[in-house]
Structures are given as C-alpha cells and as structure tokens.
Amino acid sequence: MARWRICFEDAGGRLGGFADQIRAEIEDARQRAELVTPPITIDVVVQATSEWVIPETGYVGHTPSGTEMRLKFDPDNAALPKNMGEPIARMVAHEIHHVHRWRGPGYGSRLGETLASEGLAGQFCKQLYRSPPELWEVAVTGSKLAKCARTALSAWDSDAYDHVRWYFGWKDLPRWAGYSLGYAMVGRHIESSAGISAATLAHEPADTFRHVLEDMAG
C-alpha cells in the first residue's frame, strides 16, 4: 500500500501558519498525480530554510532519490505568502515526476538526461494543472534559447557538465537556461506526437528528445 510520510524539520516553529496549507497542497498534488501515475511510497521532508530557495517564490524542491523529496521554505521571504496555494502544489507535482523518473532510468548524470528529467517534470505540472510555464521554464527564449540549445547539443553526453552553470546561470549561460531548454524540448515532443504525455513518458530515454533540441538549435 502506498504511503507518504511527511516530516516537518521545523523545531523552531518558523513555518507556523504555513504548515496546514503546505500539507493541503502536498495532498492535492498527490491526488492529481495518482490519476495518471502509479501510487508511490515516499518520505516528504519539509524544511524551514533559505538554502537554495528561489528568491522570487520563497520555496524550492529537491528529489535526491526515488524514495524521498525535500521541500524547502523560507518563512522570512516576503514572496512566500503570495505563493501559497497552487504554486506549492505544482512544486510538489514537479518533484513527484522526479520520483517516478528515479524509479526508471534515473534523474541522470549527463546533461541531456537532466534536460529530459527537468523538462518532463515541468510538463507534468502543466498536464496536472493546465498551468502556464513557471518563471524558470520561460526565462530564456528566442535566439538566446537557440544559442543555448547549440551549446547543449555539444555537451549532451557529458557527465562532467556543470549543473549550477546550466540550471542557475554562470558566465556564458543565462540563469535557468537548463530549465527553459528542457521544458521547451519536451513540450515540443509531446505536441508533435499523439497519445503521449509527461506521465506516459516518465521512463522514456533521454535520447528520444535529442532530435527536438537539434531542431531548436536551428
């Protein structure tokens, strides 16, 4: 029987009045996900911290394995109250897809694999909530996205790629380039093929999407 164990690492009570809302959004994402994917047993760790939190939202998610997801909230971030509600549920949905991905081919250790994993997770949120892209999924567009696609193709199979550079920006790559590339790449693949979705593609090999990135590169 599938079971979610939710643990709040918040001995200081900093999340206070947010806790009930967070629980509700976790449950909402779980119920929606189970309509299109198999139920899972997982530990959900909720932390009050500013570590790696997205300044514009006040939260961030991380899934290190197929049995655990971590949800981080910064109660001192003024953006957090504005983002309570569905944005939190979408974050959880994003991490749920990562859990399923981990239980198949894994998140990935090569750039192309991580682009596929992030793109699939983003499109999964769109599938469940019919929501527009998140900030990081359309941060890079147009000619800049095409340029990033060309750079990504040359490093597609690299297991020595710099994750921070690709996903958070560094030197020649703009902030969130990897998220924008992955979201567009997977989205175009789904739109071009009937009868598939982010849910059905949870275990799809990353190389399936490479031809789309080639088209994006021009």
C-alpha positions in Angstrom: 0.0 0.0 0.0 1.4 3.4 -1.0 2.2 5.7 1.9 3.5 9.2 2.2 5.4 10.0 5.4 5.5 13.8 5.8 8.2 15.1 8.2 8.5 18.8 9.2 12.0 19.7 10.2 11.0 22.9 11.9 11.7 22.5 15.6 11.7 26.3 15.9 8.2 26.6 14.5 9.2 29.0 11.9 6.7 27.7 9.3 3.9 28.2 11.8 0.7 29.1 10.0 2.1 27.8 6.7 2.1 24.2 7.8 -1.5 23.3 7.2 -1.5 24.9 3.8 1.6 23.1 2.8 0.1 19.8 3.9 -3.0 20.5 1.9 -1.1 21.3 -1.3 1.0 18.2 -0.9 -2.2 16.2 -0.7 -3.7 18.0 -3.7 -0.6 17.2 -5.9 -0.6 13.6 -4.7 -4.3 13.0 -5.6 -3.9 14.6 -9.0 -0.7 12.6 -9.8 -2.3 9.3 -8.8 -5.0 9.8 -11.5 -2.3 9.4 -14.2 0.7 7.6 -12.5 1.0 4.7 -10.1 0.8 5.4 -6.3 4.1 5.7 -4.6 5.5 5.3 -1.1 7.8 8.2 -0.2 9.2 10.3 2.5 8.5 14.0 2.2 10.8 16.2 4.2 9.6 19.8 4.8 12.3 22.2 5.9 12.3 25.8 7.1 15.5 27.2 5.5 16.7 29.8 3.0 19.2 27.3 1.4 18.8 27.2 -2.4 15.3 28.8 -2.1 14.2 30.6 -5.2 14.1 34.3 -4.2 11.1 35.0 -6.4 9.0 32.3 -4.8 10.3 31.6 -1.3 10.4 27.9 -1.9 12.3 25.2 -3.8 12.0 21.4 -4.2 14.6 18.7 -4.5 14.3 14.9 -5.1 17.6 13.1 -4.4 16.1 9.6 -5.0 13.1 7.5 -5.8 12.0 7.4 -2.1 12.5 10.9 -0.9 11.6 14.5 -1.8 12.7 17.6 0.1 10.6 20.8 0.1 12.3 23.9 1.4 10.5 27.1 2.5 11.9 30.4 3.7 9.4 32.0 6.1 11.4 35.2 6.0 11.0 35.6 2.3 8.3 38.1 1.5 7.3 36.2 -1.6 6.3 33.1 0.2 2.8 34.2 1.4 2.0 35.3 -2.1 2.9 31.8 -3.5 1.0 29.7 -1.0 -1.7 27.6 -2.8 -1.4 26.1 -6.2 2.2 27.1 -6.8 3.2 24.9 -3.9 1.2 22.0 -5.3 2.8 22.4 -8.6 6.3 22.3 -7.0 5.2 19.0 -5.3 3.9 17.7 -8.7 7.3 18.5 -10.3 9.1 16.5 -7.6 6.6 13.6 -7.9 7.6 13.2 -11.5 11.3 13.2 -10.5 10.4 10.3 -8.1 8.9 8.3 -11.0 11.9 9.2 -13.1 14.3 8.0 -10.4 12.4 4.7 -10.4 13.1 4.2 -14.1 16.2 5.5 -15.9 17.1 7.8 -13.0 17.4 11.6 -12.9 20.6 11.3 -15.0 24.3 12.1 -14.7 24.7 13.5 -18.2 23.4 16.9 -19.4 21.0 15.5 -21.9 19.5 13.2 -19.3 19.0 16.1 -16.8 17.4 18.3 -19.5 14.9 15.5 -20.2 14.2 14.9 -16.5 13.6 18.6 -15.8 11.5 19.1 -19.0 9.3 16.1 -18.2 8.7 17.3 -14.6 7.7 20.8 -15.8 5.4 19.4 -18.5 3.9 17.1 -15.8 2.8 20.1 -13.8 1.2 21.5 -17.0 -0.6 18.2 -17.5 -2.0 18.1 -14.0 -2.8 21.8 -13.5 -3.2 23.1 -17.1 -0.9 25.9 -15.8 1.4 28.3 -17.7 5.1 27.7 -17.5 6.9 28.7 -14.4 9.4 31.6 -14.4 12.4 29.4 -14.9 10.7 27.5 -17.7 10.5 30.5 -20.0 13.4 32.5 -18.6 15.3 32.0 -21.9 13.5 32.3 -25.2 14.0 33.1 -28.9 17.5 33.4 -30.2 19.0 33.1 -26.8 17.3 29.7 -26.4 18.5 28.6 -29.8 22.1 29.5 -28.8 21.8 27.6 -25.5 20.4 24.6 -27.5 23.5 24.6 -29.7 25.7 24.7 -26.6 23.7 21.9 -25.0 24.0 19.6 -28.1 27.8 19.8 -27.9 27.6 18.7 -24.2 24.6 16.4 -24.4 26.5 13.2 -23.4 28.8 14.9 -21.0 28.8 13.6 -17.4 31.2 16.4 -16.5 28.8 19.2 -17.2 28.4 21.9 -14.5 24.9 21.6 -13.1 25.0 25.0 -11.4 26.1 26.7 -14.6 23.3 25.1 -16.7 20.5 25.5 -14.3 21.3 28.6 -12.2 23.5 30.5 -14.6 27.2 31.2 -14.8 29.4 33.2 -17.2 28.2 32.4 -20.7 24.9 30.7 -19.7 21.9 32.8 -18.5 20.0 31.9 -15.3 17.7 28.9 -15.7 18.9 28.0 -19.2 18.6 24.3 -18.5 15.0 24.5 -17.2 13.9 26.6 -20.2 15.6 24.2 -22.6 14.2 21.1 -21.0 10.6 22.5 -20.8 10.6 23.6 -24.5 12.3 20.4 -25.7 9.9 18.0 -24.0 6.9 20.2 -24.7 7.6 20.2 -28.5 8.0 16.5 -28.5 4.6 16.0 -26.7 2.9 18.4 -29.1 4.2 16.6 -32.1 3.1 13.1 -31.1 -0.5 11.9 -30.4 -1.3 9.9 -27.3 1.7 10.7 -25.1 2.1 12.8 -22.0 4.7 13.7 -19.4 3.1 10.9 -17.3 3.4 8.2 -20.0 7.0 9.4 -20.8 8.2 9.1 -17.2 10.7 6.4 -18.1 11.5 7.5 -21.7 15.2 7.5 -22.6 16.6 11.0 -22.9 17.9 10.4 -26.4 14.2 10.3 -27.6 14.2 14.1 -27.2 17.5 14.9 -28.7 16.2 15.5 -32.2 13.9 18.2 -30.8 16.9 20.0 -29.4 18.6 19.8 -32.8 15.5 21.5 -34.3 15.6 24.1 -31.6 19.2 24.8 -32.3 18.5 25.6 -35.9 
